[in-house]
Amino acid sequence: MKITVDAHAAMKSAADYVLNDLECLPVETELTDDPNDFLKNVSNIANEYRNEFVRCLEIEFNARLSQVSSQQLTDNGIHIVRKEDS
C-alpha cells in the first residue's frame, strides 16, 4: 500500500491560512537626515513580521501535513494508536 504525502499542497494551504490570519498592520517610521536610520527601521520591522510568519507557518504546515496523512491512512482502514493508549 502507498500513501501520497503532498507537502506542496499542505504548504500552500498553510501559507494561505497564515497570510489571511496574521495581522501585519502598516507601521509608520520617522524619516531622519540619515537614510541608514530608515533602512534599519525597515529591517527591524521585516525581521519582526518574518519571525512571526515563519513560526506560524511551521506550526500550520506540520498540522496540515499530519492531518492529511492521517486522513489518508484512516480512509484506507489504518488507525494510528498512540503508544500509551495501546
C-alpha positions in Angstrom: 0.0 0.0 0.0 1.2 3.5 -0.8 0.1 6.8 0.8 0.7 10.0 -1.0 2.2 12.8 1.2 1.6 16.1 -0.7 3.8 18.6 1.1 3.3 21.2 -1.6 -0.5 21.3 -1.0 0.0 21.4 2.7 2.5 24.2 2.5 0.2 26.2 0.1 -2.8 25.7 2.4 -0.8 26.7 5.5 0.7 29.7 3.8 -2.7 30.9 2.6 -4.1 30.5 6.1 -1.2 32.3 7.8 -1.3 35.2 5.4 -5.0 35.6 5.9 -4.8 35.2 9.7 -1.6 37.1 10.6 -2.1 40.7 11.4 0.6 42.7 9.7 -0.6 46.2 10.3 1.1 49.1 8.5 3.9 50.7 10.5 4.9 54.3 10.3 8.6 55.2 10.6 10.1 58.6 11.1 12.4 59.9 8.5 15.7 61.4 9.6 18.6 63.0 7.8 20.4 59.7 7.8 19.0 57.2 5.3 20.6 54.4 7.2 18.1 55.0 10.1 15.2 54.3 7.7 16.8 51.2 6.4 17.5 49.9 9.9 13.8 50.6 10.9 12.5 48.8 7.8 14.9 45.9 8.5 13.7 45.6 12.1 10.0 45.7 11.0 10.7 43.0 8.4 12.5 40.8 10.9 9.7 41.1 13.4 7.0 40.1 10.9 9.2 37.4 9.2 9.9 35.7 12.5 6.2 35.6 13.4 5.2 34.4 9.9 7.8 31.6 9.9 6.8 30.5 13.4 3.1 30.3 12.4 3.8 28.8 9.1 5.8 26.0 10.6 3.0 25.1 13.1 0.3 25.2 10.4 2.4 23.2 7.9 3.1 20.4 10.4 -0.5 20.3 11.5 -1.9 20.2 8.0 0.5 17.6 6.7 -0.2 15.4 9.7 -3.9 15.8 9.3 -4.0 15.0 5.5 -1.6 12.0 6.0 -3.7 10.7 8.9 -6.9 11.1 7.0 -5.4 9.1 4.1 -4.5 6.3 6.5 -8.0 6.3 8.0 -9.5 6.2 4.5 -7.5 3.0 3.9 -8.6 1.5 7.2 -5.4 2.1 9.1 -5.6 3.8 12.5 -2.7 5.2 14.5 -2.8 4.3 18.2 -0.5 6.3 20.5 1.9 4.1 22.4 0.5 5.0 25.8 -3.1 4.2 24.6 -2.2 0.6 23.5 
